[in-house]
Amino acid sequence: MKNVLVLYWSHDGHTARVSRTICETIRAEGHNAEMMSVIEADREGVDLSRFDVLILGAAIRYGRFNKTFVQFVNKHAAEIDAKPNSFFNITLIARKPEKATLEGNVYARKFVQNSLWKPREVKCIAGKVDYPNWSWFDAVQIQLIMSMTKGPTDRTVVRDYTDWDDVRAYARHCLTLA
Ligand SMILES: Cc1cc2nc3c(=O)[nH]c(=O)nc-3n(C[C@H](O)[C@H](O)[C@H](O)COP(=O)(O)O)c2cc1C
């Protein structure tokens, strides 16, 4: 039985939901999976050596991955590198297939370039538009970006671009890394 840890950063809960789906899929395959917020891992500590596979994921906001997430992976790069590992990232640009690859996704590419941790695998996952639950300021900013990139601009729209079957396939694939 493999022991998998999903360490994630999520602002509005979507990356947490993806992390939970990864864990549920791994458990359904008969393995053990735990999920932990990177904030908790950073403050309380986590023994990474207990796990056979490390999956780390974060959502993008205003072109950046969360500072705690970036600092955590840099600080623990050697420990993460010592295990089979994968990085998944949640972005809205990945709703377009050509931006759902490492080569096509500028955020994922920059992360890999700048991070001390060099993920063995990178998975780009499309996120969620959730205007009603965003602050007025955030909604206006995303509305602007969406109008430039031909996405939804109606502020009543909630649209989940995540391909959940693909997330489950990714989870099963991560099991094969160990
Ligand atoms: C304030 C804000 C800024 C965002 N900035 C970007 C961005 O720069 N590029 C992008 O592709 N998606 C961007 N997104 C989309 C989020 O990555 C997407 O909504 C994701 O599902 C959020 O995940 P979370 O719920 O785990 O925080 C942004 C969303 C918000 C609310």
The ligand as a MOL file (V3000), in Angstrom:
LIG
                    3D

  0  0  0     0  0            999 V3000
M  V30 BEGIN CTAB
M  V30 COUNTS 31 33 0 0 0
M  V30 BEGIN ATOM
M  V30 1 C -8.3390 37.4100 -7.5210 0
M  V30 2 C -8.1050 36.3280 -8.5400 0
M  V30 3 C -7.0150 36.3890 -9.3820 0
M  V30 4 C -6.7960 35.3810 -10.3420 0
M  V30 5 N -5.7290 35.4900 -11.1830 0
M  V30 6 C -5.5670 34.5730 -12.1650 0
M  V30 7 C -4.5070 34.7150 -13.1110 0
M  V30 8 O -3.6700 35.6080 -13.0190 0
M  V30 9 N -4.4340 33.8000 -14.1140 0
M  V30 10 C -5.3230 32.7600 -14.2360 0
M  V30 11 O -5.1970 31.9650 -15.1790 0
M  V30 12 N -6.3160 32.5870 -13.3170 0
M  V30 13 C -6.4660 33.4750 -12.3070 0
M  V30 14 N -7.4630 33.3200 -11.3930 0
M  V30 15 C -8.3180 32.1230 -11.4500 0
M  V30 16 C -8.0680 31.1490 -10.2890 0
M  V30 17 O -6.7950 30.5440 -10.4040 0
M  V30 18 C -9.1880 30.1160 -10.2830 0
M  V30 19 O -10.3990 30.7620 -10.0030 0
M  V30 20 C -8.9770 28.9770 -9.3080 0
M  V30 21 O -10.0160 28.0360 -9.4980 0
M  V30 22 C -8.9710 29.4610 -7.8660 0
M  V30 23 O -8.5950 28.3890 -7.0280 0
M  V30 24 P -8.8650 28.4120 -5.4550 0
M  V30 25 O -10.3760 28.3900 -5.2770 0
M  V30 26 O -8.2340 27.1760 -4.9570 0
M  V30 27 O -8.2520 29.6500 -4.9010 0
M  V30 28 C -7.7020 34.3020 -10.4360 0
M  V30 29 C -8.8160 34.2450 -9.5810 0
M  V30 30 C -9.0170 35.2420 -8.6390 0
M  V30 31 C -10.2130 35.1710 -7.7300 0
M  V30 END ATOM
M  V30 BEGIN BOND
M  V30 1 1 1 2
M  V30 2 1 2 3
M  V30 3 2 2 30
M  V30 4 2 3 4
M  V30 5 1 4 5
M  V30 6 1 4 28
M  V30 7 2 5 6
M  V30 8 1 6 7
M  V30 9 1 6 13
M  V30 10 2 7 8
M  V30 11 1 7 9
M  V30 12 1 9 10
M  V30 13 2 10 11
M  V30 14 1 10 12
M  V30 15 2 12 13
M  V30 16 1 13 14
M  V30 17 1 14 15
M  V30 18 1 14 28
M  V30 19 1 15 16
M  V30 20 1 16 17
M  V30 21 1 16 18
M  V30 22 1 18 19
M  V30 23 1 18 20
M  V30 24 1 20 21
M  V30 25 1 20 22
M  V30 26 1 22 23
M  V30 27 1 23 24
M  V30 28 2 24 25
M  V30 29 1 24 26
M  V30 30 1 24 27
M  V30 31 2 28 29
M  V30 32 1 29 30
M  V30 33 1 30 31
M  V30 END BOND
M  V30 END CTAB
M  END
